[in-house]
Amino acid sequence: MLRRRVYGADHDPGPRPGRSYAELVGGPLDGLLPDIDGWPTEGIDDGVALSTELTRWPGGRALYDPRPGEPRGPGVVCRLHHSGDTP
């Protein structure tokens, strides 16, 4: 089984115990896990814009939003779905 990779963690790509992660679904960052430990719930509920060279606009941001009613728990606490790209 492949080890999951954490968004933005080039030197230590695996999730760390005791941290909270979102799972990115679809789009250029599909399958990556941004570390959301300590993020306010409102910040996650509003969605995220993550920097990447892999969008329609190199150097832009990939937009990811939660879907209502998705479960949250320890480890991977939510899933964020690709909703578009922005320069």
C-alpha positions as CSV (number, residue, x, y, z in Angstrom):
1,M,0.0,0.0,0.0
2,L,1.3,3.5,-0.8
3,R,2.1,5.8,2.0
4,R,-0.1,8.9,2.0
5,R,1.6,12.3,1.4
6,V,1.1,15.5,3.3
7,Y,0.6,18.7,1.3
8,G,3.7,21.0,1.6
9,A,5.9,18.4,3.4
10,D,8.6,17.6,0.9
11,H,11.1,16.2,3.4
12,D,8.8,14.2,5.6
13,P,6.0,13.2,3.3
14,G,4.0,11.0,5.7
15,P,1.2,11.9,8.2
16,R,2.3,12.2,11.8
17,P,0.4,10.6,14.7
18,G,-1.6,13.1,16.8
19,R,-2.0,15.6,13.9
20,S,-5.3,16.3,12.1
21,Y,-5.5,16.2,8.3
22,A,-8.0,16.9,5.5
23,E,-8.1,14.7,2.5
24,L,-8.1,16.5,-0.9
25,V,-10.5,14.9,-3.4
26,G,-10.1,15.6,-7.2
27,G,-8.2,18.4,-8.9
28,P,-4.4,18.8,-9.1
29,L,-3.8,17.9,-5.4
30,D,-6.0,14.8,-5.3
31,G,-5.1,12.5,-2.5
32,L,-2.8,14.9,-0.6
33,L,-3.4,15.6,3.1
34,P,-3.0,19.2,4.3
35,D,-2.2,19.4,8.0
36,I,-5.1,21.3,9.5
37,D,-4.2,20.8,13.1
38,G,-5.1,23.9,15.0
39,W,-7.2,25.4,12.1
40,P,-10.5,26.9,13.3
41,T,-13.6,25.0,12.2
42,E,-14.8,28.1,10.4
43,G,-11.6,28.2,8.3
44,I,-12.2,24.6,7.1
45,D,-15.9,25.2,6.6
46,D,-15.2,28.2,4.3
47,G,-12.9,26.1,2.1
48,V,-9.2,26.6,1.3
49,A,-7.1,27.9,-1.6
50,L,-3.8,26.0,-1.8
51,S,-0.7,27.1,-3.8
52,T,0.4,24.8,-6.5
53,E,2.1,24.9,-9.9
54,L,-0.4,22.3,-11.1
55,T,-3.5,24.5,-11.6
56,R,-4.7,26.0,-14.9
57,W,-2.5,29.0,-14.0
58,P,1.0,28.0,-12.9
59,G,1.7,29.5,-9.5
60,G,-2.0,29.8,-8.9
61,R,-4.2,28.2,-6.2
62,A,-6.4,25.1,-6.2
63,L,-9.7,25.7,-4.5
64,Y,-11.1,23.0,-2.2
65,D,-14.4,23.1,-0.3
66,P,-16.1,20.7,2.2
67,R,-19.4,19.1,1.5
68,P,-22.1,19.4,4.1
69,G,-22.6,16.5,6.4
70,E,-19.2,14.8,5.8
71,P,-18.0,13.1,9.0
72,R,-15.1,14.4,11.0
73,G,-12.9,12.4,13.4
74,P,-9.3,11.9,14.5
75,G,-6.6,11.6,11.9
76,V,-8.3,12.6,8.6
77,V,-11.0,14.8,10.0
78,C,-12.7,15.9,6.7
79,R,-12.6,15.7,3.0
80,L,-12.2,18.8,0.8
81,H,-13.4,18.6,-2.8
82,H,-11.9,20.4,-5.7
83,S,-14.1,23.3,-6.8
84,G,-11.8,25.1,-9.2
85,D,-8.6,27.0,-9.7
86,T,-7.6,30.7,-9.4
87,P,-4.6,32.7,-10.6
